[in-house]
Amino acid sequence: MGYRSEVVIIVQMDDNDEESVRDWHLFIAELKAFSKCNSAMRELMNGDKHGGVGTENGIDMKNCSLYVHFADVKWYDTDEWVQSFNHIIDK
């Protein structure tokens, strides 16, 4: 047993002008290139896992947003996949 948590991670650009959209694309490219984000990026690109729900999980390049929802998950900072999401948050 253990504690289970609901975890939601949302990143949304405030502006959608040309420069902000370019910055968003650069941000996503950096995440894809940063090996410590590999696990999270695979999950964001390939659908949900670890208890995520909904089809809206992922990266929306058009609206410059990232969304993932884990409804009932054991979120241990020592788990590799959790560390991967934490690296995205750190960026």
Buried (B, 14 or more C-beta within 10 A) or exposed (E): EEEEEEBEBEBEBEEEEEEEBEBBEEBBEEBBEBEBBBBBBEBBEEEBBBBBEEEEBBBEEEEBBBBBBBBEBBBEEEBEBBBBBBBBEEE
